[in-house]
Amino acid sequence: MSLFILVNCLGQNAYSQNVKPTRKETLELVREATRIMHLNRNEESLIMSRKALQYAILIKDNELIANCYNTIAANFDELTEFEKAFFYYKKGLLYAEKTNNYKLKNWLNNNIANIYCFDKKEYAKGIDYYKQSLIYSKKAKDTTQMIFTKLNITWAYFDIQQFDEGLPYLNYINKHHPKFGNDFTKVAINMLNGMYFTYAKDSLNAEISFQKAIMYGKNGDEKSDLSFTHLEYSKFLYNNKDYEHAYQNLQAYNKLTAELNDEERLKKANLVGINLELDEYKREIDNIENRFKTKEQLMIESQIKNKRISVIIISSLLTIIILFYFFFQNTKLKQNNKLKDIQSKIQRNIINANINGQEFERKKIASFLHDNISALLSSADMHLSVLNAKSPVKSEELIKTKNILRDAHDKIRDLSHELLPSLLARFGLYFALHDLCEKNSNSSIQFEYISTQDNSKRYQEDFELKMYFIITELLNNVTKHSKASKARLKLEEEDGNLLIHIIDNGKGFDTKKFNIIEGFGLNQIRARIKNMHGKFNIESVINAGTTISIKAPITYK
């Protein structure tokens, strides 16, 4: 009999015959659930760990209850369902605090800290949990776990540019890792050393550390740490004006990140998404760089040849040498300008590829949530309703489960609508923007909607989606930063173009400093509009408001 069937049989006996399961049986289930989780059989592991949780609650064993919650949370963590993982880690910690199992408390605090720092981006809370985890690893006298926890603390501090605060933890890791550490953390440790040496302007040691991290990463299975190493190394090389190698490492980071994302999507929903546009941009960038390298090589060869000739006839051709010098300087200046243009185009293409990938994933995830997960939850709720109706005794667990399913169904529906607004999909851009202005209006700011077009008019789906999220981002900026009391969104068509004007009466800003203060969101919008062969313009006067104008070629159905 397989262990999966055994779980069901034990569960039926425990309830039908009122036989309380033993601690040994429960512990066996927890261990098996953990084992198959490491084999990426997450659905089976969730079923088994939840059955083990029922047993642990029956025998009132706080340590096993905490272990079950930790395994459930870890499965959701593997499936990148971080909110669910966070919820179960916290529940597990509540029960673990009632025990003397310092290792379990260490794991749970460490996992909660990971979500705070790297998913929620609430570093202060995350670091507090890491430090609590460190206390328990010291009580457990687990030096290996202390190294691992201090590595996470270092990473968190470095992630928010607080290098001096993270340095003592990094020094401890460097001192004790050779004796108590393991091979899995070598990539991250060398990467963190590279980040600190970069901050300390020690370029030689930074270079050595990054190279070591990449070497260990290529010889191991830590793709995630290796990808972050390539990203940080790329920043280091870019700051040192080694643009070619910086770009190569950025390419390696993008490749590894894409592989990791593909693995996560396959693990979570057996879906394979291929971002063809990103591949196209990468090929285009490669071609641009290859053409540039060829021209640069020809220029260098020409320079060497001309220098040799000039040495031979320098006495009689001084004038020619002078003219050639000026010609060379002019050519070099043009090449530098062209390199800047190429770098700018690379950056725009990367931004556009990332945005296109995000939009593609938004639609795919929203569709998957609405058509699959939501339907499954509704079906589960219906079966539970039938089961509850047939049961002579109303089960509190069934009622709670039904409520949890309904909450999950509502949250998934809301998330689906947030990823792909239903009004936009059903009624079009104008109707959705009209509704957006009404929703964003409140006692602090009023949004006025003006359009020369009928609300029912439709465009091509991707065009509507792009323009909706661009305008949403701009309206959010007005709400957050302008301190305006009134704002107006005006839409009109002109010669096959959509004209968008967003005007507010807020505090404004100095447009001469715009390139310094503008955010990454506006950079994305500018790149997207430019890629659509449109125009993006901002006019602002301090204390007199801001006007944003967009002209985008319309893509009709």
C-alpha positions in Angstrom: 0.0 0.0 0.0 1.4 3.4 -1.0 2.0 6.1 1.7 -0.5 8.4 -0.1 -3.3 5.7 0.3 -2.1 5.0 3.8 -2.7 8.6 4.7 -6.3 8.4 3.6 -6.9 5.1 5.4 -5.4 6.4 8.6 -7.4 9.6 8.3 -10.7 7.7 7.9 -9.9 5.4 10.9 -8.9 8.3 13.1 -12.3 9.9 12.6 -14.7 7.0 11.9 -13.5 4.8 14.9 -12.5 7.7 17.2 -9.0 6.3 17.4 -6.5 9.0 18.3 -3.4 8.8 16.1 0.0 8.3 17.8 2.8 10.9 17.8 5.0 8.4 15.9 2.3 8.2 13.1 2.0 11.9 12.9 5.8 12.5 12.9 6.1 9.9 10.1 3.6 11.9 8.0 5.4 15.2 8.6 8.7 13.7 7.6 7.2 12.1 4.5 5.5 15.4 3.5 8.8 17.2 3.8 10.6 14.5 1.8 8.2 14.7 -1.2 8.2 18.5 -1.0 12.0 18.3 -1.7 11.1 16.2 -4.8 8.9 19.1 -6.0 5.6 17.1 -5.5 4.0 20.0 -3.8 0.4 19.1 -4.2 0.9 15.7 -2.6 3.1 17.2 0.1 0.3 19.8 0.9 -2.3 17.1 1.2 -0.1 15.0 3.4 1.1 17.8 5.7 -2.5 19.0 6.2 -3.6 15.5 7.2 -0.6 15.5 9.6 -1.8 18.8 10.9 -5.2 17.3 11.8 -3.4 14.5 13.6 -1.1 16.9 15.5 -4.1 19.0 16.6 -5.9 15.9 17.8 -3.0 14.9 20.0 -2.4 18.5 21.0 1.3 18.4 20.2 2.5 22.0 19.7 5.9 21.0 18.2 4.2 18.8 15.5 1.6 21.5 14.8 4.3 24.1 14.3 6.2 21.6 12.0 3.1 21.0 10.0 2.5 24.7 9.5 6.1 25.1 8.5 5.9 22.4 5.9 2.6 23.8 4.5 4.2 27.3 4.3 7.4 25.9 2.7 5.3 24.3 -0.1 3.5 27.6 -0.8 6.9 29.3 -0.7 8.2 26.8 -3.4 5.1 27.7 -5.4 5.8 31.4 -5.0 2.5 31.9 -3.2 4.2 34.2 -0.7 1.2 35.6 1.1 -0.1 32.1 1.9 3.4 31.1 3.0 3.7 34.1 5.2 0.3 33.3 6.8 1.3 29.7 7.7 4.8 30.6 8.8 3.3 33.0 11.3 0.8 30.4 12.6 3.6 27.9 12.9 5.7 30.4 14.9 2.8 30.9 17.4 2.9 27.2 18.2 6.7 26.9 18.1 7.0 29.6 20.7 5.3 27.2 23.1 8.1 24.7 22.7 11.8 24.4 23.4 12.7 23.5 19.9 15.2 26.2 19.1 15.9 24.9 15.6 12.3 25.1 14.6 12.0 28.6 16.0 15.1 29.6 14.1 13.7 28.2 10.8 10.3 29.9 11.1 11.8 33.3 12.1 14.3 33.0 9.2 11.6 32.2 6.7 9.3 35.0 7.8 12.3 37.4 7.6 12.9 36.2 4.0 9.4 37.1 3.0 9.5 40.5 4.7 12.8 41.4 3.1 12.7 39.9 -0.4 9.0 39.9 -1.2 7.3 42.6 0.9 10.4 44.8 0.9 9.9 45.6 4.6 13.5 45.4 5.5 13.3 46.7 9.1 10.8 44.0 10.1 12.7 41.4 8.2 16.0 42.2 9.9 14.3 42.1 13.3 13.1 38.5 12.5 16.6 37.5 11.3 18.1 38.7 14.6 15.5 36.8 16.5 16.4 33.7 14.4 20.0 34.3 15.2 19.2 34.2 19.0 17.6 30.8 18.5 20.5 29.4 16.4 22.9 30.5 19.2 20.8 28.7 21.8 20.8 25.6 19.6 24.6 25.9 19.2 24.2 25.5 15.5 27.1 27.4 13.9 26.2 26.4 10.4 22.7 27.9 10.8 24.3 31.0 12.4 26.4 31.5 9.3 23.3 31.1 7.1 21.3 33.6 9.1 24.1 36.1 9.2 24.4 35.8 5.5 20.7 36.7 5.1 21.2 39.7 7.5 24.2 40.9 5.4 22.2 40.5 2.2 19.3 42.5 3.6 21.5 45.3 4.8 23.4 45.4 1.5 20.1 45.4 -0.4 19.2 48.7 1.2 22.7 50.1 0.8 23.5 50.0 4.6 26.9 48.4 4.0 28.5 49.5 7.3 25.7 47.8 9.3 26.1 44.6 7.4 29.9 44.5 7.5 30.2 42.9 11.0 28.0 40.0 9.9 30.0 39.6 6.7 33.2 39.5 8.7 31.8 36.7 10.9 30.8 34.7 7.8 34.3 35.1 6.1 35.9 34.0 9.4 33.8 30.9 10.2 32.5 29.7 6.8 35.6 27.7 5.8 35.1 25.5 8.9 31.4 25.4 9.5 29.8 26.5 6.1 28.8 24.5 3.1 29.2 24.8 -0.7 25.7 26.1 -1.3 26.5 29.5 0.2 29.8 30.1 -1.5 28.2 32.0 -4.4 26.3 34.3 -2.1 29.2 35.0 0.2 31.6 35.9 -2.6 28.9 38.1 -4.2 28.4 40.0 -0.9 32.1 40.5 -0.6 32.1 41.9 -4.1 29.3 44.3 -3.2 31.1 45.5 -0.1 34.4 46.0 -1.9 32.5 47.9 -4.6 31.1 50.2 -1.9 34.6 50.5 -0.4 36.0 51.4 -3.8 38.4 48.4 -3.7 38.0 47.5 -7.3 40.7 44.8 -7.3 39.1 42.7 -4.5 35.6 43.4 -5.8 36.7 41.9 -9.2 38.2 38.9 -7.5 35.1 38.3 -5.4 32.7 38.5 -8.2 34.8 36.2 -10.4 34.9 33.6 -7.5 31.1 33.8 -7.1 30.6 33.2 -10.8 33.0 30.3 -10.8 31.3 28.6 -7.8 27.9 29.3 -9.4 28.7 27.7 -12.7 30.0 24.6 -10.9 26.9 24.3 -8.7 23.1 24.5 -8.8 22.5 27.9 -7.2 21.0 29.6 -10.2 19.3 32.3 -8.2 22.5 33.4 -6.4 24.4 33.2 -9.6 21.9 35.4 -11.4 22.1 38.1 -8.6 25.9 37.8 -8.9 25.8 38.6 -12.6 23.5 41.6 -11.9 25.8 43.1 -9.2 28.9 42.4 -11.2 27.3 44.1 -14.2 26.6 47.2 -12.1 30.3 47.2 -10.9 31.6 46.9 -14.4 29.2 49.6 -15.7 30.4 52.0 -13.0 34.0 51.2 -14.0 33.0 52.0 -17.7 33.7 48.4 -18.9 30.5 48.5 -20.9 31.1 45.4 -23.0 31.6 43.1 -20.0 28.8 44.8 -18.1 26.4 44.1 -20.9 27.6 40.4 -21.1 26.9 39.9 -17.4 23.5 41.7 -17.7 22.7 39.2 -20.5 23.7 36.3 -18.2 21.5 37.7 -15.5 18.5 38.0 -17.9 19.1 34.5 -19.1 19.3 33.0 -15.7 16.3 35.0 -14.5 14.3 33.9 -17.4 15.2 30.2 -16.7 14.3 30.6 -13.0 10.9 32.2 -14.0 10.3 29.4 -16.5 11.0 26.8 -13.8 8.7 28.6 -11.4 5.9 28.8 -13.9 6.3 25.1 -14.8 6.3 24.2 -11.1 3.2 26.3 -10.3 0.9 25.7 -13.2 2.7 23.6 -15.9 2.7 26.6 -18.1 5.6 27.6 -20.5 5.7 31.2 -21.5 8.2 32.2 -24.2 8.8 35.9 -24.5 9.4 36.1 -28.2 9.7 39.9 -28.2 12.5 39.8 -25.6 14.4 37.3 -27.7 13.9 39.5 -30.7 15.3 42.5 -28.8 18.2 40.5 -27.6 19.0 39.4 -31.2 18.7 43.0 -32.3 21.1 44.1 -29.5 23.6 41.4 -30.5 23.5 42.5 -34.1 24.0 46.1 -33.2 26.9 45.3 -31.0 28.5 43.0 -33.6 28.2 45.8 -36.2 29.7 48.3 -33.8 32.6 45.9 -32.9 33.4 45.3 -36.6 33.5 49.0 -37.4 35.6 49.7 -34.3 38.1 46.9 -35.3 38.3 48.4 -38.8 39.0 51.8 -37.3 41.7 50.5 -35.1 43.4 48.7 -38.0 43.2 51.8 -40.1 44.7 53.8 -37.3 47.7 51.4 -37.0 48.3 51.5 -40.7 48.2 55.3 -40.9 50.6 55.6 -37.9 53.1 53.4 -39.6 52.9 55.5 -42.8 53.2 58.7 -40.8 56.4 57.5 -39.1 58.1 56.8 -42.5 57.2 60.1 -44.1 56.7 62.4 -41.1 59.3 65.0 -42.3 57.5 65.6 -45.6 53.9 64.9 -44.7 53.5 66.9 -41.5 50.5 68.7 -42.8 48.8 65.4 -43.7 49.5 64.0 -40.3 47.8 67.0 -38.7 44.8 66.8 -40.9 44.6 63.0 -40.2 44.7 63.7 -36.4 41.7 66.0 -36.6 39.9 63.5 -38.8 40.6 60.7 -36.3 39.4 62.8 -33.4 36.2 63.6 -35.2 35.7 59.9 -36.1 36.3 58.9 -32.5 33.8 61.5 -31.3 31.2 60.2 -33.7 31.9 56.6 -32.5 31.5 57.7 -28.9 28.2 59.4 -29.7 27.1 56.3 -31.6 28.0 54.1 -28.6 25.9 56.3 -26.3 23.0 56.0 -28.7 23.4 52.2 -28.8 23.5 52.1 -25.0 20.4 54.2 -24.8 18.6 52.0 -27.3 19.7 48.9 -25.4 18.2 50.3 -22.2 15.0 51.3 -24.0 14.7 47.8 -25.5 15.3 46.1 -22.2 12.6 48.3 -20.5 10.2 47.6 -23.3 10.9 43.9 -23.3 10.4 43.8 -19.6 7.1 45.7 -19.8 5.8 43.5 -22.7 6.7 40.5 -20.6 4.9 41.9 -17.6 1.8 42.6 -19.7 1.9 39.2 -21.3 2.2 37.6 -17.8 -0.6 39.8 -16.4 -3.0 38.6 -19.0 -2.0 35.0 -18.8 -2.1 34.9 -15.0 -5.4 36.8 -14.9 -6.9 34.4 -17.4 -5.6 31.4 -15.5 -6.9 32.7 -12.1 -10.3 33.5 -13.6 -10.8 30.4 -15.8 -9.1 27.7 -13.7 -8.4 28.5 -10.0 -11.6 30.5 -9.5 -13.7 27.7 -11.1 -11.9 25.0 -9.0 -12.6 27.0 -5.8 -16.3 27.4 -6.8 -16.5 23.7 -7.5 -14.9 22.8 -4.1 -17.3 25.2 -2.3 -20.3 23.5 -4.1 -19.1 20.0 -3.1 -18.6 21.1 0.5 -22.1 22.6 0.5 -23.5 19.3 -0.7 -21.4 17.4 1.9 -22.5 19.7 4.7 -26.2 19.4 3.7 -26.0 15.6 3.7 -24.1 15.3 7.0 -26.5 14.9 10.0 -23.9 16.7 12.2 -22.9 20.2 11.1 -19.1 20.2 11.1 -17.4 23.4 12.3 -14.3 22.5 10.2 -16.5 22.2 7.0 -18.1 25.6 7.7 -14.6 27.2 8.3 -13.3 25.5 5.2 -16.2 26.8 3.1 -15.6 30.3 4.5 -11.8 30.0 3.7 -12.7 28.9 0.1 -15.0 31.8 -0.4 -12.5 34.3 0.9 -9.9 32.7 -1.4 -12.3 32.9 -4.3 -13.0 36.6 -3.6 -9.3 37.4 -3.3 -8.5 35.6 -6.6 -11.3 37.4 -8.3 -10.0 40.8 -7.0 -6.5 39.9 -8.1 -7.7 38.8 -11.5 -9.5 42.1 -11.9 -6.5 44.1 -10.7 -4.2 42.3 -13.2 -6.7 42.7 -16.1 -9.6 45.1 -15.2 -12.9 43.5 -16.3 -14.3 46.9 -17.3 -11.4 47.3 -19.8 -11.8 43.8 -21.3 -15.6 44.1 -21.6 -16.4 47.7 -22.4 -13.1 49.2 -23.6 -10.6 51.9 -22.9 -12.9 55.0 -22.6 -15.4 53.3 -20.3 -12.6 52.0 -18.0 -10.8 55.4 -17.8 -14.1 57.1 -17.0 -14.6 54.7 -14.2 -11.0 55.1 -13.1 -11.4 58.9 -12.7 -14.5 58.4 -10.6 -12.8 55.8 -8.3 -9.7 58.0 -7.8 -11.7 61.0 -6.9 -12.1 61.7 -3.2 -12.3 64.6 -0.7 -8.7 65.5 -1.3 -8.6 65.5 -5.1 -11.2 65.5 -7.9 -10.5 63.9 -11.3 -12.5 65.4 -14.2 -12.9 63.1 -17.3 -13.3 64.7 -20.8 -13.5 62.8 -24.0 -14.6 63.6 -27.6 -15.2 59.9 -28.2 -18.1 57.7 -27.2 -17.4 55.5 -24.2 -18.3 52.4 -26.2 -15.6 52.9 -28.9 -13.0 50.0 -29.0 -9.4 49.7 -30.2 -7.1 46.8 -30.6 -6.8 44.9 -27.2 -3.1 45.3 -26.6 -3.3 49.0 -27.4 -6.1 49.5 -24.9 -4.2 47.5 -22.3 -1.0 49.5 -22.8 -2.7 52.9 -22.7 -4.8 52.0 -19.7 -1.8 51.0 -17.5 0.2 54.1 -18.7 -2.6 56.5 -17.8 -3.2 54.6 -14.5 0.5 55.1 -13.5 0.3 58.8 -14.4 -2.9 59.3 -12.3 -1.3 57.5 -9.4 1.7 59.9 -9.6 -0.7 62.9 -9.5 -2.4 61.5 -6.5 0.8 60.6 -4.6 3.1 63.5 -5.5 1.4 66.6 -6.9 -0.6 67.7 -3.8 -3.3 68.8 -6.3 -6.9 69.4 -5.5 -8.1 69.1 -9.1 -6.9 67.1 -12.1 -8.3 66.6 -15.6 -7.9 63.7 -18.0 -8.8 64.7 -21.6 -8.8 62.2 -24.5 -9.3 62.9 -28.2 -8.5 61.4 -31.6 -6.6 63.3 -34.3 -5.3 61.9 -37.6 -5.1 58.3 -36.4 -3.5 59.3 -33.1 -4.8 59.2 -29.5 -4.1 62.5 -27.7 -4.0 62.3 -23.9 -3.7 65.4 -21.7 -3.4 65.1 -17.9 -3.5 68.5 -16.1 -3.3 69.2 -12.4 -3.2 72.3 -10.2 -0.5 70.8 -7.9 2.8 72.1 -6.6 4.7 71.5 -9.9 8.5 71.2 -10.3 11.5 72.6 -12.1 11.5 70.9 -15.5 15.2 71.7 -15.9 15.9 69.2 -13.2 13.4 66.7 -14.5 16.0 64.2 -15.8 17.5 64.1 -12.4 14.4 63.6 -10.3 12.2 61.6 -12.6 11.4 58.1 -11.4 11.7 54.7 -13.0 8.0 54.6 -13.7 8.2 57.7 -15.9 11.3 56.3 -17.7 9.2 53.2 -18.5 6.4 55.3 -19.8 8.7 57.4 -22.0 10.4 54.3 -23.4 7.0 52.6 -24.1 5.6 55.7 -25.9 8.8 56.1 -27.9 8.7 52.4 -28.9 5.1 53.0 -30.2 6.5 55.9 -32.3 4.6 58.4 -30.2 5.5 61.5 -28.2 5.7 62.2 -24.5 6.0 65.7 -23.1 5.8 67.3 -19.6 5.4 71.0 -18.8 5.4 72.2 -15.2 5.6 75.4 -13.3 6.4 75.5 -9.6 3.2 76.2 -7.6 1.2 76.4 -10.8 0.6 72.7 -11.7 1.8 70.2 -14.3 0.6 69.2 -17.8 1.5 65.8 -19.3 0.8 65.3 -23.0 1.0 62.0 -24.9 0.5 61.4 -28.6 0.2 57.7 -29.5 -0.6 56.1 -32.9 -3.8 54.1 -32.6 -3.9 50.4 -33.3 -7.5 49.7 -34.4 -9.2 46.3 -34.3 
